[in-house]
Amino acid sequence: MIAAVVTACASILIAIMAYLLNQRGEARRSQREAMIDQVGNQLKDLYGPLLVLAETNEKAWIEYSRRHILPTRVGSSGILLSELEEMRWRTWVESVFAPTAQKMREIITTRGDLIIGGEMPPVVLEFCAHAATYDALLANWSGADPSKSTLIRHPGSRFLSYVRESYESLKVEQALLLKATREDNRSGPHQ
């Protein structure tokens, strides 16, 4: 009789332990799947589109600068542009720089919840402020100052670096999470 009670208790204990281990494994899997979804959303909805637009804008700016800005004028404000230069600059602002900046600002403002970390990085806020000033520039092109530039300057390479580094770190995190999931799947349900 004692042997039967011990066997029954051991069976119950083993069943409880198996249940708890299974629950712990399922909780880890669920948590990892949520993390994979979060990282995937950050890449798909925020950092991926931002990277493409920021890289495109950077290449366009480099090409515009290379072809149309004289070295003595780089970084200069208050220089009067010739009629041809102003027309060319306005075309690039209206067709390339402003629309791209406004798309990036829209992505940031609608998907800011996906920003890495607990608060909005200052460089992102600087970029959004710069992008917002395009609205005023385009609305009053003829009344703008002689440089026909935005009131708030673009944060420069810091913004592109932030977007690149964030995208790359998320891709690494995603790869690690997916690798861990594959390893868990191979090792079975009772981890």
C-alpha positions in Angstrom: 0.0 0.0 0.0 2.8 2.4 0.9 4.5 1.6 -2.4 1.3 2.5 -4.3 1.0 5.8 -2.4 4.6 6.6 -3.1 4.2 5.7 -6.8 1.0 7.8 -7.1 2.7 10.8 -5.3 5.8 10.5 -7.6 3.5 10.3 -10.7 1.6 13.4 -9.6 4.9 15.2 -8.8 6.3 14.3 -12.2 3.2 15.4 -13.9 3.2 18.8 -12.0 6.9 19.3 -12.8 6.3 18.5 -16.5 3.4 20.9 -16.6 5.4 23.7 -15.0 8.4 23.1 -17.3 6.1 23.1 -20.3 4.4 26.3 -19.1 7.8 28.0 -18.6 8.9 26.9 -22.1 5.6 28.2 -23.6 6.0 31.5 -21.8 9.5 31.9 -23.1 8.4 31.1 -26.6 5.5 33.5 -26.4 7.8 36.2 -25.1 10.3 35.6 -27.8 7.6 35.6 -30.5 6.4 39.0 -29.2 9.9 40.3 -29.3 10.3 39.0 -32.9 7.1 40.7 -33.8 8.2 44.0 -32.2 11.6 44.0 -33.9 9.9 43.1 -37.2 7.5 46.0 -36.9 10.3 48.4 -36.0 12.2 47.3 -39.2 9.2 47.1 -41.5 7.3 50.2 -40.4 9.9 52.6 -39.1 13.6 52.0 -39.5 13.5 50.2 -42.9 11.5 53.0 -44.7 13.5 55.7 -42.9 16.8 54.1 -44.0 15.8 53.9 -47.6 14.5 57.5 -47.7 17.5 58.8 -45.7 20.0 57.0 -47.9 18.2 58.2 -51.0 18.1 61.8 -49.8 21.8 61.7 -48.9 22.7 60.4 -52.3 20.6 63.1 -53.9 22.2 65.8 -51.8 25.7 64.6 -52.5 25.0 64.6 -56.3 23.3 68.0 -56.1 26.2 69.4 -54.1 28.8 67.9 -56.4 27.2 69.3 -59.6 25.7 72.6 -58.5 27.3 74.1 -55.4 30.6 75.9 -55.7 33.1 75.1 -52.9 33.0 78.7 -51.8 29.3 78.5 -51.3 29.1 75.3 -49.2 27.6 76.2 -45.8 27.2 79.8 -46.7 23.9 81.5 -46.1 22.9 84.9 -47.3 24.5 84.5 -50.7 22.2 85.6 -53.4 21.6 82.9 -56.0 21.5 83.7 -59.7 18.2 83.2 -61.4 19.3 79.9 -62.8 20.7 78.7 -59.5 17.5 79.7 -57.7 15.4 77.9 -60.2 17.5 74.8 -60.0 17.5 74.9 -56.2 13.8 75.4 -56.0 13.2 72.4 -58.3 15.4 70.2 -56.1 13.8 71.4 -52.9 10.2 71.0 -54.2 10.8 67.8 -56.1 13.4 65.9 -54.0 14.5 67.3 -50.6 11.2 68.6 -49.1 9.0 65.6 -50.2 11.5 63.1 -48.9 11.9 65.0 -45.6 8.2 65.3 -45.2 7.7 61.5 -45.9 10.3 60.7 -43.2 8.7 63.1 -40.8 5.3 61.4 -41.4 6.8 58.0 -40.8 8.4 59.2 -37.5 5.2 60.9 -36.3 2.9 58.0 -37.1 5.2 55.2 -36.0 7.2 57.0 -33.2 6.0 54.3 -30.8 8.5 52.0 -32.5 11.5 54.1 -31.7 14.2 52.2 -29.9 14.5 53.1 -26.3 12.3 55.0 -23.9 12.4 58.4 -25.4 12.7 60.2 -28.8 16.3 60.7 -29.7 17.2 64.4 -30.0 18.6 64.0 -33.5 15.2 62.6 -34.6 13.5 65.7 -33.1 16.0 68.0 -34.9 15.3 66.3 -38.2 11.5 66.6 -37.7 11.9 70.3 -36.9 14.0 70.7 -40.0 11.4 68.9 -42.2 8.6 71.0 -40.7 10.3 74.2 -41.8 10.1 73.1 -45.5 6.3 73.9 -45.2 7.0 77.6 -44.5 9.8 77.8 -47.1 7.6 76.4 -49.8 4.6 78.5 -48.9 6.6 81.7 -49.1 9.4 81.0 -51.5 9.6 84.6 -52.8 9.6 86.0 -49.3 12.2 83.7 -48.0 15.7 84.9 -47.1 18.3 85.0 -49.9 19.7 81.5 -49.3 16.2 80.0 -49.7 16.9 77.5 -47.0 14.9 76.1 -44.2 14.9 77.9 -40.9 16.2 74.9 -39.0 19.2 73.2 -40.6 19.3 69.5 -41.3 21.2 67.6 -38.5 23.5 66.3 -41.1 25.3 62.9 -41.0 24.1 62.4 -37.3 20.6 61.6 -38.5 21.7 59.2 -41.2 24.1 57.5 -38.7 21.4 57.1 -36.2 19.0 55.5 -38.7 21.7 53.2 -40.1 23.0 52.1 -36.6 19.4 51.5 -35.4 18.5 49.5 -38.4 21.7 47.4 -38.2 21.2 46.7 -34.4 17.6 45.7 -35.0 18.7 43.3 -37.8 21.3 41.7 -35.5 18.7 41.4 -32.7 16.2 39.9 -35.1 18.8 37.3 -36.3 19.6 36.3 -32.7 15.9 35.9 -31.8 15.2 33.8 -34.9 18.3 31.7 -34.2 17.2 31.1 -30.6 13.7 30.2 -31.8 15.1 27.6 -34.3 17.3 26.1 -31.6 14.4 25.8 -29.3 12.3 24.2 -32.0 15.0 21.6 -32.6 15.6 20.8 -29.0 11.9 20.1 -28.3 9.1 21.4 -26.2 10.5 20.7 -22.7 13.3 23.2 -22.3 
